[in-house]
Amino acid sequence: TDQGIKNMDPVRAGELAGSDPDYSIRDLYNAIAKKEFPSWTLKVQIMTFEQAEKVPYNPFDLTKIWPQADFPLLPVGRMVLDRNPSNYFAEVEQAAFAPSHLVPGIEPSPDKMLQARLFAYGDTHRHRVGANYLMLPVNCPYRVATRNYQRDGPMNSTDNQGGAPNYFPNSFSGPKECPFARKLQNSPMPPSGNIDRYESGDDDNFSQATVFYRRVLDDGGRRRLINNIIDHLRNASPFL
């Protein structure tokens, strides 16, 4: 975030959750309305295949981080929210983001959580919004006519691409794969070792947590972390 990080006391957050649940949404809306546009800078970390095999942790374990000292943040772009939605249902509730929507040349990693979401998000969109959710203005390409082989289905809001064929190949000059995308090759990642069920009790789950507590958090952050842990564990039964 380009706005900096500010933390709210958990007690105050609990009070607002009951008395003013729209507190954060209203703050965001008012900031945009006043042209105090919030922004976020997108940065990535890059690790080669060779490096991934040598790091002392599973680089695709979502409970681990890639130390910035070894893999520095590289700026890619900036996202700015410069307009409030004119209709919340049309532009927010019907929005359907999915990690499987990738441009040619970008591939998913073996992250187990990501692998599950690759298909789960699309299935959820079809159930929540409808089979033709990609035809909605908020989900379709901006100012570009889409040509593919998807037809029919409930709530089809287009001309169904007229009498164009819905099969490939065809002799009617139907859409073809992008020549650039066809030249791209997938990056194979062969598994190392035997694929089996393993106990994870010997995984190092403490080194990175120690660095986070001692070097990343300030005194206030450490105090809030301790209080949050105590608050969640105070009602636990001792025998557990």
Summary of the structure (lengths in Angstrom):
residues: 240
radius of gyration: 23.8
end to end distance: 38.9
largest distance: 72.9
contacts: 415
relative contact order: 0.09
helix: 35%
strand: 5%
